[in-house]
Amino acid sequence: MSLRPNGGGALGMLNGTMPRWQERVEANPVADFVDYCLRGVGQVVFMNNPVTGLLILVGMFIASTWLGTAAIIGLVVSTLVGILLGMDRALIRAGLFGFNGILVGAGLSLFLAPEWDWVVIVWIVLVSGFSSILMATLATLFATWNVPPFTLPFNFATLIFLVAALQLANGQLGPLVNPDAVGAVGAEIETTLRATETGGDVGNLEGWANAVMRGISQLFFANSLVAGSLIIVGIAVASRIAAGFALVGSAVGMLTGLALGADGVAIYNGLWGFNSFDACLAIGGVFYVLTYRSAALAVACAVATAVLFGAIAAFLVPWGLPALTLPFCFGTLAFTIMKYTTKKLIPVEPEDITTPEEHLRRHRAAKAAARDGSGAQTQPA
């Protein structure tokens, strides 16, 4: 996850991690807290950038007002819990105690019924807060391998609650969580997220473009071309390389689903793309310096993540539970922990992560310094 600032570039103050903006808002507690939260939204796609977060939120509200509202509730609560528990303020400021909460809020807005119900809102508050506790715990555990827990806190908190809610009188589940709906895997996978009954032909370019953009939006539980477009624009504000790999990853996930003969409606609605796009983005320049090897590895990770989606979704069908972002977590963890097994890749340590462009700049500067024999240490701009 992006921790250190990186400014400048073609988009000026909006580029990278916007350190100058962060310095300005630190003096105002309210503006500072809003900045924490917006960066938390961006951190779902590894972008420590408030404009990225703002554009993603706008896309979520366009897809559904209830979705956007529930997401904000989860985001604010999880961030506040991090503050109240006295977690590292630098991590909170970078949004690392908000990104799991926004996914919890968005997910429960879909899986619980009815919309705008106060009981649902209470559950969103409680589960989002629990995700921050899990974040602290899992971050400590995963420090052994020097990798972050990604969105595992969101997955664990949400799935634990959904399993418990099957037995709770005050936790009414929506129709998408149905343990009795055991059937063919291809037909069932489409119900794992916000897949509407929108059909579509995935055998032509228009269908492919729909699948790719909906795959981008489905990471945030939206099924919207407009939301997907806004998310890509938001990622591109911080990093054009990351935006490119997001599109590639969603396309690879879609193509993997087609190659496996998955249900066409699920593919069209982006359900085979959202895990793959985030995984591809993570490996393609975020956790490794971008080279032709890491680019190829990113595509391989996107394929593996799509296969994992099919497997995990099939495994959870008898319980009527969604795969969420477990495929992304398991796939990306496998491809990041392997950094210790090869010298052909250039890993970026979690505490040094900013943007793919900045990682390239630092790597090239370090190589130039080594050639010059200066041994000078470069610092982010």
MARNURO-589639 format. One record per residue (C-alpha): residue number from 0; x, y, z; residue in one letter. Coordinates in steps of 0.05 Angstrom, whole numbers, plus 5000, padded with zeros to 4 digits. Layout:
N
<site pos="NUM" x="X" y="Y" z="Z" code="a"/>
...
END
This chain:
381
<site pos="0" x="5000" y="5000" z="5000" code="m"/>
<site pos="1" x="5024" y="5070" z="4984" code="s"/>
<site pos="2" x="5058" y="5101" z="5044" code="l"/>
<site pos="3" x="5107" y="5154" z="5022" code="r"/>
<site pos="4" x="5093" y="5217" z="4984" code="p"/>
<site pos="5" x="5109" y="5228" z="4911" code="n"/>
<site pos="6" x="5091" y="5293" z="4877" code="g"/>
<site pos="7" x="5103" y="5330" z="4812" code="g"/>
<site pos="8" x="5097" y="5303" z="4742" code="g"/>
<site pos="9" x="5051" y="5319" z="4685" code="a"/>
<site pos="10" x="4989" y="5326" z="4729" code="l"/>
<site pos="11" x="5024" y="5372" z="4778" code="g"/>
<site pos="12" x="4995" y="5371" z="4848" code="m"/>
<site pos="13" x="4945" y="5317" z="4830" code="l"/>
<site pos="14" x="4998" y="5267" z="4809" code="n"/>
<site pos="15" x="5026" y="5211" z="4851" code="g"/>
<site pos="16" x="5011" y="5215" z="4925" code="t"/>
<site pos="17" x="4999" y="5291" z="4929" code="m"/>
<site pos="18" x="5048" y="5306" z="4986" code="p"/>
<site pos="19" x="5040" y="5381" z="4981" code="r"/>
<site pos="20" x="4965" y="5376" z="4988" code="w"/>
<site pos="21" x="4974" y="5331" z="5049" code="q"/>
<site pos="22" x="5020" y="5382" z="5082" code="e"/>
<site pos="23" x="4968" y="5436" z="5072" code="r"/>
<site pos="24" x="4909" y="5398" z="5102" code="v"/>
<site pos="25" x="4948" y="5372" z="5163" code="e"/>
<site pos="26" x="4936" y="5438" z="5198" code="a"/>
<site pos="27" x="4860" y="5429" z="5195" code="n"/>
<site pos="28" x="4835" y="5368" z="5233" code="p"/>
<site pos="29" x="4771" y="5362" z="5193" code="v"/>
<site pos="30" x="4804" y="5369" z="5125" code="a"/>
<site pos="31" x="4859" y="5322" z="5149" code="d"/>
<site pos="32" x="4808" y="5269" z="5167" code="f"/>
<site pos="33" x="4773" y="5275" z="5100" code="v"/>
<site pos="34" x="4840" y="5267" z="5067" code="d"/>
<site pos="35" x="4853" y="5203" z="5107" code="y"/>
<site pos="36" x="4786" y="5175" z="5084" code="c"/>
<site pos="37" x="4794" y="5193" z="5011" code="l"/>
<site pos="38" x="4864" y="5162" z="5010" code="r"/>
<site pos="39" x="4833" y="5100" z="5041" code="g"/>
<site pos="40" x="4786" y="5094" z="4982" code="v"/>
<site pos="41" x="4845" y="5100" z="4934" code="g"/>
<site pos="42" x="4884" y="5048" z="4972" code="q"/>
<site pos="43" x="4836" y="4994" z="4949" code="v"/>
<site pos="44" x="4873" y="5001" z="4883" code="v"/>
<site pos="45" x="4940" y="5018" z="4917" code="f"/>
<site pos="46" x="4935" y="5092" z="4901" code="m"/>
<site pos="47" x="4951" y="5137" z="4960" code="n"/>
<site pos="48" x="4915" y="5196" z="4927" code="n"/>
<site pos="49" x="4853" y="5233" z="4951" code="p"/>
<site pos="50" x="4830" y="5252" z="4881" code="v"/>
<site pos="51" x="4832" y="5178" z="4862" code="t"/>
<site pos="52" x="4788" y="5164" z="4922" code="g"/>
<site pos="53" x="4740" y="5220" z="4907" code="l"/>
<site pos="54" x="4729" y="5197" z="4835" code="l"/>
<site pos="55" x="4718" y="5126" z="4858" code="i"/>
<site pos="56" x="4665" y="5150" z="4908" code="l"/>
<site pos="57" x="4630" y="5190" z="4855" code="v"/>
<site pos="58" x="4628" y="5128" z="4811" code="g"/>
<site pos="59" x="4598" y="5088" z="4869" code="m"/>
<site pos="60" x="4544" y="5140" z="4881" code="f"/>
<site pos="61" x="4527" y="5141" z="4807" code="i"/>
<site pos="62" x="4518" y="5066" z="4809" code="a"/>
<site pos="63" x="4475" y="5069" z="4872" code="s"/>
<site pos="64" x="4462" y="5122" z="4925" code="t"/>
<site pos="65" x="4454" y="5068" z="4978" code="w"/>
<site pos="66" x="4519" y="5035" z="4956" code="l"/>
<site pos="67" x="4558" y="5101" z="4962" code="g"/>
<site pos="68" x="4527" y="5119" z="5029" code="t"/>
<site pos="69" x="4541" y="5051" z="5060" code="a"/>
<site pos="70" x="4612" y="5053" z="5033" code="a"/>
<site pos="71" x="4624" y="5121" z="5066" code="i"/>
<site pos="72" x="4596" y="5095" z="5133" code="i"/>
<site pos="73" x="4644" y="5036" z="5131" code="g"/>
<site pos="74" x="4702" y="5081" z="5110" code="l"/>
<site pos="75" x="4692" y="5132" z="5165" code="v"/>
<site pos="76" x="4680" y="5081" z="5219" code="v"/>
<site pos="77" x="4741" y="5038" z="5203" code="s"/>
<site pos="78" x="4785" y="5100" z="5200" code="t"/>
<site pos="79" x="4759" y="5126" z="5266" code="l"/>
<site pos="80" x="4771" y="5058" z="5299" code="v"/>
<site pos="81" x="4843" y="5061" z="5276" code="g"/>
<site pos="82" x="4850" y="5130" z="5308" code="i"/>
<site pos="83" x="4815" y="5110" z="5373" code="l"/>
<site pos="84" x="4859" y="5049" z="5380" code="l"/>
<site pos="85" x="4921" y="5092" z="5373" code="g"/>
<site pos="86" x="4947" y="5059" z="5310" code="m"/>
<site pos="87" x="5007" y="5088" z="5274" code="d"/>
<site pos="88" x="4984" y="5157" z="5250" code="r"/>
<site pos="89" x="5026" y="5152" z="5187" code="a"/>
<site pos="90" x="4989" y="5089" z="5167" code="l"/>
<site pos="91" x="4922" y="5122" z="5182" code="i"/>
<site pos="92" x="4942" y="5184" z="5144" code="r"/>
<site pos="93" x="4958" y="5140" z="5084" code="a"/>
<site pos="94" x="4889" y="5110" z="5086" code="g"/>
<site pos="95" x="4910" y="5041" z="5107" code="l"/>
<site pos="96" x="4856" y="5036" z="5160" code="f"/>
<site pos="97" x="4801" y="5057" z="5113" code="g"/>
<site pos="98" x="4804" y="5014" z="5051" code="f"/>
<site pos="99" x="4778" y="4951" z="5084" code="n"/>
<site pos="100" x="4721" y="4990" z="5116" code="g"/>
<site pos="101" x="4695" y="5019" z="5051" code="i"/>
<site pos="102" x="4692" y="4949" z="5021" code="l"/>
<site pos="103" x="4655" y="4923" z="5082" code="v"/>
<site pos="104" x="4604" y="4979" z="5077" code="g"/>
<site pos="105" x="4595" y="4969" z="5002" code="a"/>
<site pos="106" x="4590" y="4893" z="5009" code="g"/>
<site pos="107" x="4539" y="4893" z="5065" code="l"/>
<site pos="108" x="4497" y="4944" z="5028" code="s"/>
<site pos="109" x="4489" y="4890" z="4976" code="l"/>
<site pos="110" x="4483" y="4827" z="5018" code="f"/>
<site pos="111" x="4437" y="4854" z="5073" code="l"/>
<site pos="112" x="4365" y="4876" z="5065" code="a"/>
<site pos="113" x="4328" y="4921" z="5063" code="p"/>
<site pos="114" x="4365" y="4982" z="5039" code="e"/>
<site pos="115" x="4368" y="5044" z="5085" code="w"/>
<site pos="116" x="4348" y="5002" z="5145" code="d"/>
<site pos="117" x="4377" y="5023" z="5212" code="w"/>
<site pos="118" x="4394" y="4951" z="5231" code="v"/>
<site pos="119" x="4435" y="4944" z="5167" code="v"/>
<site pos="120" x="4471" y="5009" z="5183" code="i"/>
<site pos="121" x="4487" y="4983" z="5254" code="v"/>
<site pos="122" x="4517" y="4920" z="5224" code="w"/>
<site pos="123" x="4558" y="4960" z="5175" code="i"/>
<site pos="124" x="4586" y="5001" z="5233" code="v"/>
<site pos="125" x="4603" y="4940" z="5275" code="l"/>
<site pos="126" x="4634" y="4898" z="5219" code="v"/>
<site pos="127" x="4673" y="4957" z="5191" code="s"/>
<site pos="128" x="4702" y="4971" z="5259" code="g"/>
<site pos="129" x="4721" y="4898" z="5266" code="f"/>
<site pos="130" x="4757" y="4901" z="5199" code="s"/>
<site pos="131" x="4805" y="4953" z="5228" code="s"/>
<site pos="132" x="4821" y="4907" z="5287" code="i"/>
<site pos="133" x="4834" y="4850" z="5238" code="l"/>
<site pos="134" x="4877" y="4897" z="5196" code="m"/>
<site pos="135" x="4922" y="4911" z="5255" code="a"/>
<site pos="136" x="4926" y="4838" z="5274" code="t"/>
<site pos="137" x="4939" y="4811" z="5204" code="l"/>
<site pos="138" x="4989" y="4866" z="5188" code="a"/>
<site pos="139" x="5030" y="4843" z="5249" code="t"/>
<site pos="140" x="5024" y="4771" z="5227" code="l"/>
<site pos="141" x="5043" y="4784" z="5154" code="f"/>
<site pos="142" x="5102" y="4826" z="5174" code="a"/>
<site pos="143" x="5139" y="4760" z="5179" code="t"/>
<site pos="144" x="5140" y="4758" z="5103" code="w"/>
<site pos="145" x="5143" y="4834" z="5096" code="n"/>
<site pos="146" x="5078" y="4836" z="5056" code="v"/>
<site pos="147" x="5012" y="4870" z="5073" code="p"/>
<site pos="148" x="4948" y="4832" z="5087" code="p"/>
<site pos="149" x="4915" y="4866" z="5027" code="f"/>
<site pos="150" x="4839" y="4861" z="5034" code="t"/>
<site pos="151" x="4838" y="4798" z="5077" code="l"/>
<site pos="152" x="4810" y="4838" z="5137" code="p"/>
<site pos="153" x="4750" y="4857" z="5094" code="f"/>
<site pos="154" x="4741" y="4786" z="5069" code="n"/>
<site pos="155" x="4746" y="4754" z="5138" code="f"/>
<site pos="156" x="4702" y="4805" z="5173" code="a"/>
<site pos="157" x="4648" y="4802" z="5119" code="t"/>
<site pos="158" x="4647" y="4727" z="5110" code="l"/>
<site pos="159" x="4647" y="4714" z="5186" code="i"/>
<site pos="160" x="4588" y="4760" z="5192" code="f"/>
<site pos="161" x="4550" y="4730" z="5134" code="l"/>
<site pos="162" x="4559" y="4660" z="5162" code="v"/>
<site pos="163" x="4534" y="4684" z="5230" code="a"/>
<site pos="164" x="4477" y="4723" z="5198" code="a"/>
<site pos="165" x="4447" y="4658" z="5171" code="l"/>
<site pos="166" x="4427" y="4645" z="5244" code="q"/>
<site pos="167" x="4411" y="4716" z="5266" code="l"/>
<site pos="168" x="4340" y="4742" z="5272" code="a"/>
<site pos="169" x="4365" y="4814" z="5265" code="n"/>
<site pos="170" x="4411" y="4803" z="5206" code="g"/>
<site pos="171" x="4365" y="4795" z="5147" code="q"/>
<site pos="172" x="4405" y="4772" z="5086" code="l"/>
<site pos="173" x="4387" y="4792" z="5015" code="g"/>
<site pos="174" x="4374" y="4742" z="4960" code="p"/>
<site pos="175" x="4447" y="4739" z="4938" code="l"/>
<site pos="176" x="4466" y="4699" z="5000" code="v"/>
<site pos="177" x="4426" y="4636" z="4992" code="n"/>
<site pos="178" x="4455" y="4570" z="5019" code="p"/>
<site pos="179" x="4399" y="4531" z="4986" code="d"/>
<site pos="180" x="4417" y="4555" z="4917" code="a"/>
<site pos="181" x="4464" y="4498" z="4899" code="v"/>
<site pos="182" x="4470" y="4488" z="4825" code="g"/>
<site pos="183" x="4516" y="4491" z="4765" code="a"/>
<site pos="184" x="4577" y="4532" z="4781" code="v"/>
<site pos="185" x="4573" y="4574" z="4718" code="g"/>
<site pos="186" x="4503" y="4596" z="4733" code="a"/>
<site pos="187" x="4516" y="4609" z="4807" code="e"/>
<site pos="188" x="4579" y="4650" z="4803" code="i"/>
<site pos="189" x="4542" y="4709" z="4772" code="e"/>
<site pos="190" x="4504" y="4718" z="4838" code="t"/>
<site pos="191" x="4567" y="4729" z="4879" code="t"/>
<site pos="192" x="4567" y="4805" z="4870" code="l"/>
<site pos="193" x="4524" y="4861" z="4843" code="r"/>
<site pos="194" x="4510" y="4826" z="4777" code="a"/>
<site pos="195" x="4445" y="4851" z="4749" code="t"/>
<site pos="196" x="4405" y="4811" z="4700" code="e"/>
<site pos="197" x="4437" y="4852" z="4645" code="t"/>
<site pos="198" x="4455" y="4804" z="4590" code="g"/>
<site pos="199" x="4504" y="4816" z="4534" code="g"/>
<site pos="200" x="4544" y="4783" z="4479" code="d"/>
<site pos="201" x="4616" y="4773" z="4500" code="v"/>
<site pos="202" x="4634" y="4748" z="4431" code="g"/>
<site pos="203" x="4646" y="4817" z="4401" code="n"/>
<site pos="204" x="4687" y="4879" z="4417" code="l"/>
<site pos="205" x="4629" y="4917" z="4447" code="e"/>
<site pos="206" x="4615" y="4859" z="4495" code="g"/>
<site pos="207" x="4689" y="4855" z="4513" code="w"/>
<site pos="208" x="4693" y="4929" z="4528" code="a"/>
<site pos="209" x="4631" y="4924" z="4572" code="n"/>
<site pos="210" x="4661" y="4865" z="4610" code="a"/>
<site pos="211" x="4728" y="4901" z="4620" code="v"/>
<site pos="212" x="4697" y="4965" z="4647" code="m"/>
<site pos="213" x="4646" y="4930" z="4690" code="r"/>
<site pos="214" x="4702" y="4887" z="4717" code="g"/>
<site pos="215" x="4735" y="4952" z="4741" code="i"/>
<site pos="216" x="4672" y="4975" z="4776" code="s"/>
<site pos="217" x="4655" y="4908" z="4807" code="q"/>
<site pos="218" x="4714" y="4914" z="4855" code="l"/>
<site pos="219" x="4672" y="4967" z="4890" code="f"/>
<site pos="220" x="4607" y="4926" z="4884" code="f"/>
<site pos="221" x="4582" y="4969" z="4827" code="a"/>
<site pos="222" x="4559" y="4944" z="4759" code="n"/>
<site pos="223" x="4566" y="5007" z="4717" code="s"/>
<site pos="224" x="4605" y="5029" z="4656" code="l"/>
<site pos="225" x="4606" y="5100" z="4682" code="v"/>
<site pos="226" x="4632" y="5078" z="4750" code="a"/>
<site pos="227" x="4685" y="5036" z="4717" code="g"/>
<site pos="228" x="4707" y="5094" z="4674" code="s"/>
<site pos="229" x="4712" y="5141" z="4733" code="l"/>
<site pos="230" x="4753" y="5090" z="4772" code="i"/>
<site pos="231" x="4802" y="5084" z="4714" code="i"/>
<site pos="232" x="4807" y="5159" z="4709" code="v"/>
<site pos="233" x="4819" y="5163" z="4784" code="g"/>
<site pos="234" x="4875" y="5111" z="4780" code="i"/>
<site pos="235" x="4905" y="5148" z="4721" code="a"/>
<site pos="236" x="4908" y="5213" z="4761" code="v"/>
<site pos="237" x="4957" y="5180" z="4808" code="a"/>
<site pos="238" x="4991" y="5133" z="4758" code="s"/>
<site pos="239" x="4983" y="5121" z="4684" code="r"/>
<site pos="240" x="5022" y="5056" z="4689" code="i"/>
<site pos="241" x="4974" y="5030" z="4743" code="a"/>
<site pos="242" x="4913" y="5049" z="4701" code="a"/>
<site pos="243" x="4942" y="5011" z="4642" code="g"/>
<site pos="244" x="4953" y="4948" z="4683" code="f"/>
<site pos="245" x="4883" y="4954" z="4713" code="a"/>
<site pos="246" x="4853" y="4951" z="4643" code="l"/>
<site pos="247" x="4899" y="4894" z="4623" code="v"/>
<site pos="248" x="4882" y="4855" z="4686" code="g"/>
<site pos="249" x="4807" y="4862" z="4676" code="s"/>
<site pos="250" x="4814" y="4841" z="4603" code="a"/>
<site pos="251" x="4857" y="4781" z="4623" code="v"/>
<site pos="252" x="4806" y="4760" z="4675" code="g"/>
<site pos="253" x="4750" y="4765" z="4623" code="m"/>
<site pos="254" x="4790" y="4724" z="4572" code="l"/>
<site pos="255" x="4807" y="4672" z="4624" code="t"/>
<site pos="256" x="4733" y="4665" z="4640" code="g"/>
<site pos="257" x="4718" y="4657" z="4566" code="l"/>
<site pos="258" x="4773" y="4605" z="4558" code="a"/>
<site pos="259" x="4745" y="4566" z="4617" code="l"/>
<site pos="260" x="4675" y="4568" z="4588" code="g"/>
<site pos="261" x="4646" y="4608" z="4646" code="a"/>
<site pos="262" x="4576" y="4636" z="4645" code="d"/>
<site pos="263" x="4570" y="4692" z="4594" code="g"/>
<site pos="264" x="4526" y="4736" z="4637" code="v"/>
<site pos="265" x="4576" y="4733" z="4694" code="a"/>
<site pos="266" x="4633" y="4751" z="4646" code="i"/>
<site pos="267" x="4594" y="4808" z="4614" code="y"/>
<site pos="268" x="4578" y="4837" z="4683" code="n"/>
<site pos="269" x="4652" y="4839" z="4701" code="g"/>
<site pos="270" x="4653" y="4785" z="4754" code="l"/>
<site pos="271" x="4714" y="4751" z="4723" code="w"/>
<site pos="272" x="4753" y="4816" z="4718" code="g"/>
<site pos="273" x="4753" y="4852" z="4785" code="f"/>
<site pos="274" x="4800" y="4807" z="4824" code="n"/>
<site pos="275" x="4847" y="4801" z="4764" code="s"/>
<site pos="276" x="4851" y="4875" z="4752" code="f"/>
<site pos="277" x="4873" y="4892" z="4823" code="d"/>
<site pos="278" x="4922" y="4834" z="4823" code="a"/>
<site pos="279" x="4953" y="4855" z="4757" code="c"/>
<site pos="280" x="4959" y="4926" z="4780" code="l"/>
<site pos="281" x="4993" y="4904" z="4845" code="a"/>
<site pos="282" x="5046" y="4862" z="4810" code="i"/>
<site pos="283" x="5055" y="4907" z="4750" code="g"/>
<site pos="284" x="5095" y="4963" z="4782" code="g"/>
<site pos="285" x="5069" y="4970" z="4853" code="v"/>
<site pos="286" x="5103" y="4912" z="4890" code="f"/>
<site pos="287" x="5156" y="4903" z="4837" code="y"/>
<site pos="288" x="5194" y="4955" z="4796" code="v"/>
<site pos="289" x="5165" y="4952" z="4726" code="l"/>
<site pos="290" x="5208" y="4910" z="4679" code="t"/>
<site pos="291" x="5188" y="4863" z="4623" code="y"/>
<site pos="292" x="5193" y="4806" z="4673" code="r"/>
<site pos="293" x="5147" y="4838" z="4725" code="s"/>
<site pos="294" x="5099" y="4858" z="4669" code="a"/>
<site pos="295" x="5095" y="4785" z="4646" code="a"/>
<site pos="296" x="5087" y="4764" z="4719" code="l"/>
<site pos="297" x="5030" y="4813" z="4727" code="a"/>
<site pos="298" x="4992" y="4781" z="4669" code="v"/>
<site pos="299" x="5006" y="4712" z="4698" code="a"/>
<site pos="300" x="4980" y="4735" z="4765" code="c"/>
<site pos="301" x="4916" y="4760" z="4732" code="a"/>
<site pos="302" x="4905" y="4692" z="4699" code="v"/>
<site pos="303" x="4919" y="4655" z="4764" code="a"/>
<site pos="304" x="4872" y="4701" z="4802" code="t"/>
<site pos="305" x="4816" y="4690" z="4752" code="a"/>
<site pos="306" x="4824" y="4614" z="4760" code="v"/>
<site pos="307" x="4823" y="4623" z="4835" code="l"/>
<site pos="308" x="4758" y="4662" z="4828" code="f"/>
<site pos="309" x="4726" y="4604" z="4792" code="g"/>
<site pos="310" x="4751" y="4555" z="4844" code="a"/>
<site pos="311" x="4734" y="4595" z="4906" code="i"/>
<site pos="312" x="4666" y="4616" z="4880" code="a"/>
<site pos="313" x="4650" y="4542" z="4865" code="a"/>
<site pos="314" x="4674" y="4521" z="4934" code="f"/>
<site pos="315" x="4628" y="4572" z="4968" code="l"/>
<site pos="316" x="4567" y="4557" z="4926" code="v"/>
<site pos="317" x="4537" y="4506" z="4975" code="p"/>
<site pos="318" x="4538" y="4559" z="5030" code="w"/>
<site pos="319" x="4511" y="4613" z="4984" code="g"/>
<site pos="320" x="4570" y="4657" z="5000" code="l"/>
<site pos="321" x="4608" y="4705" z="4954" code="p"/>
<site pos="322" x="4681" y="4697" z="4936" code="a"/>
<site pos="323" x="4692" y="4772" z="4949" code="l"/>
<site pos="324" x="4765" y="4790" z="4938" code="t"/>
<site pos="325" x="4794" y="4726" z="4967" code="l"/>
<site pos="326" x="4821" y="4706" z="4897" code="p"/>
<site pos="327" x="4858" y="4772" z="4892" code="f"/>
<site pos="328" x="4887" y="4764" z="4962" code="c"/>
<site pos="329" x="4911" y="4693" z="4952" code="f"/>
<site pos="330" x="4937" y="4704" z="4882" code="g"/>
<site pos="331" x="4973" y="4769" z="4898" code="t"/>
<site pos="332" x="5003" y="4741" z="4963" code="l"/>
<site pos="333" x="5032" y="4682" z="4924" code="a"/>
<site pos="334" x="5063" y="4728" z="4873" code="f"/>
<site pos="335" x="5092" y="4777" z="4924" code="t"/>
<site pos="336" x="5119" y="4728" z="4975" code="i"/>
<site pos="337" x="5158" y="4695" z="4918" code="m"/>
<site pos="338" x="5203" y="4757" z="4916" code="k"/>
<site pos="339" x="5250" y="4720" z="4963" code="y"/>
<site pos="340" x="5261" y="4663" z="4913" code="t"/>
<site pos="341" x="5291" y="4701" z="4854" code="t"/>
<site pos="342" x="5339" y="4757" z="4837" code="k"/>
<site pos="343" x="5308" y="4769" z="4769" code="k"/>
<site pos="344" x="5254" y="4814" z="4798" code="l"/>
<site pos="345" x="5263" y="4880" z="4835" code="i"/>
<site pos="346" x="5216" y="4881" z="4895" code="p"/>
<site pos="347" x="5190" y="4945" z="4927" code="v"/>
<site pos="348" x="5183" y="4939" z="5002" code="e"/>
<site pos="349" x="5114" y="4958" z="5029" code="p"/>
<site pos="350" x="5141" y="5018" z="5068" code="e"/>
<site pos="351" x="5173" y="5046" z="5004" code="d"/>
<site pos="352" x="5112" y="5040" z="4959" code="i"/>
<site pos="353" x="5088" y="5102" z="4923" code="t"/>
<site pos="354" x="5071" y="5095" z="4848" code="t"/>
<site pos="355" x="5100" y="5053" z="4792" code="p"/>
<site pos="356" x="5129" y="5115" z="4759" code="e"/>
<site pos="357" x="5165" y="5135" z="4823" code="e"/>
<site pos="358" x="5192" y="5065" z="4833" code="h"/>
<site pos="359" x="5222" y="5067" z="4763" code="l"/>
<site pos="360" x="5252" y="5136" z="4775" code="r"/>
<site pos="361" x="5284" y="5114" z="4840" code="r"/>
<site pos="362" x="5311" y="5050" z="4810" code="h"/>
<site pos="363" x="5341" y="5086" z="4751" code="r"/>
<site pos="364" x="5371" y="5140" z="4796" code="a"/>
<site pos="365" x="5402" y="5085" z="4840" code="a"/>
<site pos="366" x="5431" y="5051" z="4779" code="k"/>
<site pos="367" x="5460" y="5117" z="4754" code="a"/>
<site pos="368" x="5490" y="5131" z="4822" code="a"/>
<site pos="369" x="5521" y="5062" z="4824" code="a"/>
<site pos="370" x="5552" y="5072" z="4755" code="r"/>
<site pos="371" x="5580" y="5139" z="4777" code="d"/>
<site pos="372" x="5607" y="5108" z="4840" code="g"/>
<site pos="373" x="5575" y="5162" z="4882" code="s"/>
<site pos="374" x="5534" y="5116" z="4926" code="g"/>
<site pos="375" x="5486" y="5174" z="4936" code="a"/>
<site pos="376" x="5418" y="5157" z="4964" code="q"/>
<site pos="377" x="5360" y="5185" z="4925" code="t"/>
<site pos="378" x="5298" y="5212" z="4959" code="q"/>
<site pos="379" x="5227" y="5217" z="4931" code="p"/>
<site pos="380" x="5211" y="5285" z="4900" code="a"/>
END
